[in-house]
């Protein structure tokens, strides 16, 4: 059985970005409680993180930006808030305690990376992490500090080679930006085509620059992509590149907003397809740092990440959710009971498959030769 660690602090789920905001941090507590009901922490490590130091944040973010987050977090009015992409009515509203909770997410990812790098565990999962849009000098896509970049930088400093695989429905633009000119970090992102979904980036032609040419890999997929097409594309691209790169540590962003019930995206994956993708990642990862990410339907997030942690810890949870959790939250089954109906027409499935085939072919034409594949 793999040695697994779950990194979590209840304080990470108490803040509110805005009452009507789609990003609900209490999804983290829901996931933790569901895993607890399954007895997940009886034979794996439950670890409490601490806030990252300011010096950790400054390894990627600018000093002006860190200072702005700190002051906005304390309720100070700043005329330049918009310059850092903060606005009360926008995607990134300032809120009380924003600095502390964002630094805690970074601290949790740094702890996960340290546990894996030291060999104390084989895999560590920080569900509060995966905030892959944050840029050096501004917030983006609900992300304040980019924990994924900072954790990867901490591993690179130790001389380690890192492969980063992002299966969130949104392109991992912040992480790609950080390592766009590096051949020490291979970044792979599978996501919904930017024509239809934020942040609008992640085309197959974004393949790195300078020493990093060929080390940024993007596979955009079209709306209505289902389990079958997604897994086919994943298996054709991700394992060959990761195996060829031979990373010391695999870092993954496991956003579950690819699910057909997610309110923000247009993919048609089920919990079965998502779990299979996580299993594929497990097979590539002797050392594995797993991060959370997107997911905006509360019940789906709790179920998907519980299944993901089961893959990491090599535990097969019963499908019937424990009675205590059923009574509290009304979720009865861990795995999907139904199937997506939207996007189920054969024409839509065929179009999604054709688009995926084009993307896979282009990556094999442009990226694979750079890795002698």
CORMO-V485827 format. One record per backbone hydrogen bond with DSSP energy under -1.0 kcal/mol. CO is the residue of the C=O (numbers start at 1). NH is the residue of the N-H. E is the energy in kcal/mol with one decimal. If there is no record, write none. Layout:
CO_NH_E / CO_NH_E
//
This chain:
3_122_-2.5 / 3_123_-1.8 / 4_45_-2.5 / 5_125_-2.6 / 6_47_-2.8 / 9_12_-2.6 / 10_13_-2.1 / 18_21_-2.3 / 24_27_-2.0 / 25_28_-2.1 / 26_30_-1.9 / 27_31_-2.0 / 28_32_-2.4 / 29_33_-2.7 / 30_34_-2.0 / 31_35_-2.4 / 32_36_-2.3 / 33_37_-2.2 / 34_38_-1.4 / 35_40_-2.5 / 36_39_-1.6 / 39_42_-1.5 / 45_6_-3.3 / 47_8_-2.6 / 53_57_-1.6 / 54_58_-2.2 / 56_59_-1.3 / 57_60_-1.5 / 57_61_-2.9 / 62_66_-2.3 / 63_67_-2.2 / 64_68_-2.0 / 65_69_-2.6 / 66_70_-2.1 / 67_71_-2.3 / 68_72_-2.6 / 69_73_-2.1 / 71_76_-2.1 / 72_75_-1.6 / 73_97_-1.7 / 78_81_-1.3 / 81_84_-1.3 / 81_86_-2.0 / 82_85_-1.8 / 84_139_-2.3 / 92_87_-1.3 / 95_98_-1.9 / 97_101_-2.5 / 98_102_-2.0 / 99_103_-2.6 / 100_104_-1.8 / 101_105_-1.7 / 102_106_-1.6 / 103_52_-2.0 / 103_107_-2.5 / 104_108_-2.5 / 105_109_-1.7 / 106_110_-2.6 / 107_111_-2.2 / 108_112_-2.3 / 109_113_-2.5 / 110_114_-2.3 / 111_115_-2.7 / 112_116_-1.9 / 113_117_-2.8 / 114_118_-2.5 / 115_120_-1.8 / 115_121_-1.2 / 116_119_-1.2 / 122_288_-2.4 / 123_5_-1.9 / 124_290_-3.0 / 125_7_-2.6 / 126_129_-1.4 / 126_292_-1.9 / 130_132_-2.1 / 132_174_-1.3 / 136_62_-2.2 / 138_135_-2.2 / 140_143_-2.1 / 143_140_-2.1 / 145_147_-1.5 / 146_150_-2.1 / 147_151_-2.6 / 148_152_-2.4 / 149_153_-2.8 / 150_154_-1.7 / 151_155_-1.3 / 152_156_-2.7 / 153_157_-2.1 / 155_160_-1.6 / 156_159_-2.3 / 161_248_-2.2 / 161_249_-1.7 / 162_186_-2.4 / 163_251_-2.9 / 164_188_-3.0 / 165_253_-2.3 / 166_190_-2.4 / 169_192_-3.1 / 171_173_-2.1 / 172_176_-2.1 / 173_177_-2.6 / 174_178_-1.7 / 175_179_-1.4 / 179_182_-1.8 / 180_209_-2.4 / 184_162_-2.1 / 186_164_-3.6 / 187_217_-3.1 / 188_166_-2.9 / 189_219_-2.7 / 191_221_-2.8 / 193_196_-2.1 / 193_197_-1.0 / 197_200_-1.5 / 203_206_-1.9 / 205_207_-1.3 / 207_214_-4.2 / 209_212_-2.3 / 210_213_-1.9 / 212_215_-2.7 / 215_187_-2.8 / 217_189_-2.3 / 219_191_-1.6 / 221_193_-3.1 / 222_225_-1.2 / 225_268_-2.9 / 226_230_-2.7 / 227_231_-2.8 / 228_232_-1.9 / 229_233_-2.5 / 230_234_-2.8 / 231_235_-2.6 / 232_236_-1.7 / 233_237_-1.4 / 234_238_-2.4 / 237_241_-1.5 / 238_242_-2.6 / 239_243_-2.7 / 240_244_-1.7 / 241_245_-2.2 / 242_246_-1.8 / 249_163_-1.8 / 250_289_-3.0 / 251_165_-2.2 / 252_291_-2.5 / 253_167_-2.6 / 256_259_-1.2 / 258_269_-1.9 / 259_262_-1.7 / 266_224_-3.3 / 269_260_-2.3 / 270_274_-2.3 / 271_275_-2.4 / 272_276_-2.0 / 273_277_-1.9 / 274_278_-2.0 / 275_279_-2.3 / 276_280_-2.1 / 277_281_-1.9 / 278_282_-2.3 / 279_283_-1.8 / 281_284_-1.2 / 282_285_-1.3 / 287_250_-2.8 / 288_124_-1.7 / 289_252_-2.5 / 290_126_-2.8 / 291_254_-2.7 / 294_256_-2.5 / 297_301_-2.3 / 298_302_-2.2 / 299_303_-2.1 / 300_304_-3.3 / 301_305_-2.6 / 302_306_-1.5 / 303_307_-2.3 / 304_308_-2.3 / 305_309_-2.3 / 306_310_-1.7 / 307_311_-1.8 / 308_312_-2.1 / 309_313_-2.7 / 310_315_-3.1 / 319_334_-2.8 / 322_326_-2.2 / 323_327_-2.6 / 324_328_-1.3 / 325_329_-2.8 / 326_330_-2.6 / 332_321_-2.5 / 341_344_-1.5 / 345_349_-2.1 / 346_350_-2.5 / 347_351_-2.2 / 348_352_-2.2 / 349_353_-2.3 / 350_354_-2.5 / 351_355_-2.3 / 352_356_-2.1 / 353_357_-2.5 / 354_358_-2.0 / 355_359_-2.1 / 356_360_-2.7 / 357_361_-2.3 / 358_362_-2.1 / 359_363_-2.3 / 360_364_-2.2 / 361_365_-1.5 / 362_366_-2.4 / 363_367_-2.0 / 363_368_-2.0 / 368_371_-1.3 / 368_373_-2.6 / 369_372_-1.4
//
